[in-house]
Amino acid sequence: MELSGKNLPLSSEELAIFPEPLAELPFLNLHRFLRRLGVRVPRLYGQWAEEGLLMLEDVGDVSLWDAVQQLPFDEIAAWYEKAIDQLLRIQIEGTRARDENCIAFRQRFDFRLYMWEFEHFLEYGFDPQRLSPGQKRLLGRAFREIATRLDGQSPYLNHRDYHSWNLMVYRGEIVVIDFQDALLAPLQYDLASLLNDRETDRLVSNDLERRLLDYYLEQHGDLEGRRLDRDEFIEIYLLSAIQRDLKVVGRFYYLDRVKGKPGYKRYIPPTLRRLKRTLQRCPGQEQILEVLAEHFAEMR
C-alpha cells in the first residue's frame, strides 16, 4: 500500500475531531485491533509509514460483488452470510473488547455527523437555484428527525464502509479491507451498507434481503444472548439506508464536481431508484419523496 502524502491523516474530513495529530495511521491502529478480534484482514508484513509504504498480504482482486455474479440464489446468500458473520464479529466482539487506544471508540456517528452528511447532500446533490426555501426547510426538518432517531440508538463498533467492494473473496474466506474510518454507530448502519450500496439491487432481491436480515437477527441473538424486536430493528435499518443513500448521492456528485472524479456518477441513478423504494417502505417519509421526485427523474 502506497500512502498519499507524508502526514498522518485524521481519517475522513468530517471525522477530523482530534485536537492533535494522531500518533499512527488510522489503518494501522484499526488493523491491530481487528486482528486481535480475529477479523480476517490482510496480514501486515512491514510498515514504513514515514516513507509512505506498508507491505500487506495480497488477497487478490476478487471482491464479494465480483465473486457472486452468475451464482444461484443459495450460493449468493451463503457468501453474504459469511460477510454478516465477519460483520457481527466486528460489532459484537469488537464492542465488548472496547479499547480506548483504538481510535474507533473515540468517534461516533452522532447527530452532528448525520447532519454533516445530510447537509453535504443538500449542498452538492441539487442545483441550489432549483431547491426552493420551503423545500429546503422541509428537508432540513425531516433530516433532523432522522438524525435524532439514529443518534438515539445504542452505539456499536462499525466498519463504516462495509460494502461488497470492500470485502475480498480469497481462498474461501471473506477478507475485510478499507477499515480505517471505523467508528461507533447503530448496528443497522453497516448492514444497510452491505445490502444497499451502488448497484447491489441487481443481486440483493427482496427475497434475499429478507433472508439476510433474518440471518443477521438470528446470529445476533445467539451472540448477544437476547432477541431484538424485528419491527423496530427494520425501521432503524430503513432509516440508516435512507440516510446513507442520501450521503452517497451527495458524495458522488461532490467527487465529480469538486474532485474531478466522474467515474462514480454512474452509480447515482441506481442509488436514487433504491432510495425511492426505501422511502416508500418507511412510513412517515412521504414528504421527502415528494420533494426529491421534483428534482430527480429516477424518483418519479
C-alpha positions as CSV (number, residue, x, y, z in Angstrom):
1,M,0.0,0.0,0.0
2,E,1.5,3.3,-1.1
3,L,0.3,6.1,1.1
4,S,-0.5,9.5,-0.4
5,G,1.5,12.3,1.3
6,K,3.7,12.0,4.3
7,N,1.4,13.4,7.0
8,L,-0.7,11.0,9.1
9,P,-4.4,11.5,8.0
10,L,-7.1,12.1,10.6
11,S,-9.5,9.7,8.8
12,S,-12.2,11.4,6.7
13,E,-12.6,15.2,6.7
14,E,-15.9,15.1,8.6
15,L,-14.3,12.9,11.3
16,A,-11.5,15.4,12.0
17,I,-12.3,15.7,15.7
18,F,-9.0,15.1,17.3
19,P,-7.3,18.2,18.7
20,E,-3.8,16.9,17.9
21,P,-2.4,14.8,15.0
22,L,-2.6,11.1,15.6
23,A,0.5,9.1,16.6
24,E,-0.1,6.5,14.0
25,L,-2.1,5.8,10.8
26,P,-5.8,5.0,11.5
27,F,-5.3,2.0,9.2
28,L,-2.6,0.6,11.4
29,N,-4.5,1.4,14.6
30,L,-7.6,-0.4,13.4
31,H,-5.6,-3.3,11.8
32,R,-4.1,-4.2,15.2
33,F,-7.4,-4.1,17.0
34,L,-9.3,-6.1,14.3
35,R,-6.6,-8.7,14.1
36,R,-6.8,-9.2,17.8
37,L,-10.5,-9.8,17.5
38,G,-10.0,-12.5,14.8
39,V,-11.5,-10.4,12.0
40,R,-10.0,-11.6,8.7
41,V,-8.0,-8.6,7.4
42,P,-4.9,-8.7,5.2
43,R,-1.7,-9.6,7.1
44,L,0.8,-6.8,7.7
45,Y,4.4,-7.8,6.8
46,G,6.1,-4.5,7.2
47,Q,5.5,-0.8,7.7
48,W,7.4,2.3,6.8
49,A,4.7,5.0,7.5
50,E,7.1,7.9,7.3
51,E,8.3,6.8,3.9
52,G,4.6,6.2,2.9
53,L,4.7,2.5,2.4
54,L,3.0,-0.6,4.0
55,M,3.6,-4.2,2.9
56,L,0.4,-6.2,3.1
57,E,-0.8,-9.6,2.2
58,D,-2.0,-9.9,-1.4
59,V,-5.6,-11.1,-1.1
60,G,-6.3,-11.0,-4.8
61,D,-8.6,-8.7,-6.7
62,V,-12.0,-10.5,-6.5
63,S,-14.4,-8.6,-4.4
64,L,-17.6,-10.1,-2.9
65,W,-19.6,-8.4,-5.6
66,D,-17.4,-9.9,-8.4
67,A,-17.4,-13.4,-6.8
68,V,-21.2,-13.8,-6.6
69,Q,-22.0,-12.7,-10.2
70,Q,-23.9,-15.5,-12.0
71,L,-24.2,-17.7,-8.9
72,P,-27.5,-19.2,-7.9
73,F,-29.6,-17.7,-5.1
74,D,-28.5,-20.0,-2.3
75,E,-24.8,-19.6,-3.1
76,I,-25.1,-15.8,-3.2
77,A,-26.9,-15.9,0.2
78,A,-24.2,-18.2,1.6
79,W,-21.4,-15.7,0.7
80,Y,-23.4,-12.7,2.1
81,E,-24.0,-14.7,5.3
82,K,-20.2,-15.1,5.5
83,A,-19.9,-11.4,5.2
84,I,-22.5,-11.0,8.0
85,D,-20.5,-13.3,10.2
86,Q,-17.5,-11.1,9.9
87,L,-19.6,-8.0,10.5
88,L,-21.1,-9.4,13.7
89,R,-17.6,-10.2,14.9
90,I,-16.7,-6.6,14.4
91,Q,-19.9,-5.3,16.0
92,I,-20.5,-7.7,18.9
93,E,-17.0,-8.9,19.8
94,G,-15.4,-5.6,18.9
95,T,-17.8,-3.6,21.1
96,R,-17.2,-6.0,24.0
97,A,-13.5,-5.6,23.7
98,R,-13.7,-1.8,23.8
99,D,-10.2,-0.3,23.9
100,E,-9.7,3.5,24.3
101,N,-6.4,3.1,22.4
102,C,-8.4,2.2,19.3
103,I,-9.4,5.4,17.7
104,A,-12.8,3.9,16.5
105,F,-14.0,4.2,20.1
106,R,-13.3,7.9,20.2
107,Q,-15.5,8.8,17.2
108,R,-19.2,8.2,16.8
109,F,-22.0,8.6,14.3
110,D,-23.9,11.2,16.2
111,F,-26.4,13.9,15.4
112,R,-23.6,16.3,14.3
113,L,-22.1,13.8,11.8
114,Y,-25.5,12.7,10.5
115,M,-26.4,16.3,9.8
116,W,-23.0,17.0,8.2
117,E,-23.8,14.2,5.7
118,F,-27.3,15.4,5.1
119,E,-26.1,19.0,4.5
120,H,-23.4,17.6,2.2
121,F,-26.3,16.1,0.2
122,L,-28.2,19.4,0.2
123,E,-25.1,21.3,-1.0
124,Y,-23.9,19.0,-3.8
125,G,-26.9,16.9,-4.7
126,F,-29.0,19.7,-6.0
127,D,-28.7,22.7,-8.3
128,P,-29.1,25.3,-5.5
129,Q,-31.2,27.5,-7.7
130,R,-33.9,24.9,-8.1
131,L,-34.4,24.0,-4.4
132,S,-36.9,26.4,-3.0
133,P,-36.6,27.8,0.5
134,G,-39.7,25.9,1.5
135,Q,-38.3,22.6,0.2
136,K,-35.0,23.2,2.0
137,R,-36.8,23.8,5.3
138,L,-39.0,20.7,4.8
139,L,-35.9,18.5,4.0
140,G,-34.0,20.1,6.9
141,R,-36.7,19.3,9.3
142,A,-37.1,15.7,8.1
143,F,-33.4,15.2,8.1
144,R,-33.1,16.4,11.7
145,E,-35.8,14.0,12.8
146,I,-34.0,11.1,11.2
147,A,-30.7,12.2,12.7
148,T,-32.2,12.4,16.1
149,R,-33.8,9.0,15.8
150,L,-30.5,7.4,14.7
151,D,-28.5,9.3,17.3
152,G,-30.6,7.7,20.0
153,Q,-29.6,4.1,19.1
154,S,-27.1,2.1,21.1
155,P,-23.6,2.5,19.6
156,Y,-21.6,-0.5,18.4
157,L,-18.3,-0.7,16.6
158,N,-18.9,-0.4,12.8
159,H,-16.6,-0.5,9.8
160,R,-18.5,2.5,8.2
161,D,-18.0,1.4,4.6
162,Y,-18.9,-2.3,4.8
163,H,-20.0,-3.0,1.3
164,S,-19.4,-5.6,-1.3
165,W,-16.4,-3.9,-2.9
166,N,-14.5,-3.7,0.4
167,L,-14.9,-7.4,1.1
168,M,-12.5,-9.6,-0.8
169,V,-13.1,-13.3,-1.5
170,Y,-9.8,-15.1,-1.0
171,R,-9.2,-18.9,-0.5
172,G,-12.8,-19.4,0.5
173,E,-12.8,-16.6,3.1
174,I,-14.2,-13.0,3.3
175,V,-11.3,-10.6,3.9
176,V,-12.2,-7.1,5.2
177,I,-10.3,-4.1,3.8
178,D,-10.6,-0.3,3.9
179,F,-11.5,-0.2,7.6
180,Q,-9.6,2.9,8.6
181,D,-12.8,5.0,9.2
182,A,-14.3,2.6,11.7
183,L,-16.4,4.3,14.4
184,L,-19.4,3.7,16.7
185,A,-22.8,3.6,15.1
186,P,-26.1,1.7,15.3
187,L,-26.0,-2.0,14.4
188,Q,-28.0,-1.4,11.3
189,Y,-25.5,1.1,9.7
190,D,-23.1,-1.5,8.3
191,L,-25.8,-3.9,7.5
192,A,-27.6,-1.2,5.4
193,S,-24.2,-0.6,3.7
194,L,-23.8,-4.2,2.8
195,L,-27.2,-4.7,1.4
196,N,-27.8,-1.2,-0.1
197,D,-24.9,0.2,-2.0
198,R,-24.2,1.3,-5.5
199,E,-25.9,-1.3,-7.7
200,T,-26.5,-4.1,-5.2
201,D,-30.2,-4.2,-6.1
202,R,-29.2,-6.2,-9.2
203,L,-28.4,-9.2,-6.9
204,V,-29.9,-8.4,-3.5
205,S,-33.6,-9.0,-4.3
206,N,-36.4,-8.5,-1.8
207,D,-36.3,-12.2,-1.0
208,L,-32.6,-12.3,-0.5
209,E,-32.7,-9.1,1.7
210,R,-35.4,-10.7,3.9
211,R,-33.3,-13.9,4.3
212,L,-30.2,-12.0,5.2
213,L,-32.0,-9.7,7.7
214,D,-33.4,-12.9,9.3
215,Y,-30.0,-14.5,9.4
216,Y,-28.4,-11.3,10.9
217,L,-31.1,-11.2,13.6
218,E,-30.8,-14.9,14.5
219,Q,-27.0,-14.8,14.7
220,H,-27.0,-11.5,16.6
221,G,-29.5,-13.0,19.1
222,D,-27.2,-16.0,19.6
223,L,-24.1,-13.9,20.1
224,E,-25.7,-11.3,22.5
225,G,-28.0,-13.7,24.3
226,R,-31.1,-11.6,23.6
227,R,-33.5,-11.1,20.7
228,L,-34.1,-7.8,19.1
229,D,-37.6,-6.5,18.2
230,R,-37.7,-7.2,14.5
231,D,-40.1,-4.4,13.5
232,E,-38.1,-1.8,15.4
233,F,-34.8,-3.2,14.0
234,I,-36.2,-2.9,10.4
235,E,-37.3,0.7,11.0
236,I,-33.8,1.8,12.0
237,Y,-32.3,-0.3,9.2
238,L,-34.5,1.5,6.6
239,L,-33.7,4.9,8.1
240,S,-30.0,4.0,8.0
241,A,-30.3,3.0,4.4
242,I,-32.1,6.3,3.6
243,Q,-29.5,8.4,5.4
244,R,-26.7,6.5,3.7
245,D,-28.1,6.7,0.2
246,L,-28.6,10.4,0.5
247,K,-25.0,10.8,1.7
248,V,-23.8,8.7,-1.3
249,V,-25.7,10.8,-3.8
250,G,-24.2,14.0,-2.4
251,R,-20.8,12.4,-2.2
252,F,-20.7,11.1,-5.7
253,Y,-21.8,14.5,-7.1
254,Y,-19.1,16.1,-4.9
255,L,-16.4,13.7,-6.3
256,D,-17.5,14.6,-9.8
257,R,-17.8,18.3,-9.5
258,V,-15.2,19.2,-6.9
259,K,-12.6,16.3,-7.1
260,G,-12.8,15.7,-10.8
261,K,-13.7,12.0,-10.4
262,P,-16.6,11.4,-12.8
263,G,-16.5,7.6,-12.5
264,Y,-18.8,7.5,-9.6
265,K,-21.7,9.3,-11.4
266,R,-22.8,6.0,-13.0
267,Y,-23.9,4.8,-9.5
268,I,-26.2,7.8,-8.8
269,P,-29.2,6.6,-10.8
270,P,-29.4,3.1,-9.2
271,T,-28.9,4.7,-5.8
272,L,-31.8,7.1,-6.4
273,R,-34.1,4.3,-7.6
274,R,-33.3,2.3,-4.5
275,L,-33.8,5.4,-2.3
276,K,-37.2,5.8,-3.8
277,R,-38.2,2.2,-2.9
278,T,-36.8,2.5,0.6
279,L,-38.7,5.8,1.3
280,Q,-41.8,4.1,0.1
281,R,-41.2,1.2,2.6
282,C,-40.6,3.6,5.6
283,P,-43.8,5.3,7.0
284,G,-43.6,9.0,7.6
285,Q,-41.1,9.8,4.8
286,E,-43.6,10.7,2.1
287,Q,-42.7,14.4,2.1
288,I,-39.0,13.6,1.4
289,L,-40.0,11.5,-1.6
290,E,-42.3,14.2,-2.9
291,V,-39.6,16.9,-2.8
292,L,-36.9,14.6,-4.3
293,A,-39.3,13.5,-7.1
294,E,-39.4,17.1,-8.3
295,H,-35.6,17.1,-8.8
296,F,-34.6,13.6,-9.8
297,A,-36.3,11.7,-12.6
298,E,-35.4,8.3,-11.1
299,M,-37.6,9.1,-8.1
300,R,-40.8,9.8,-10.0
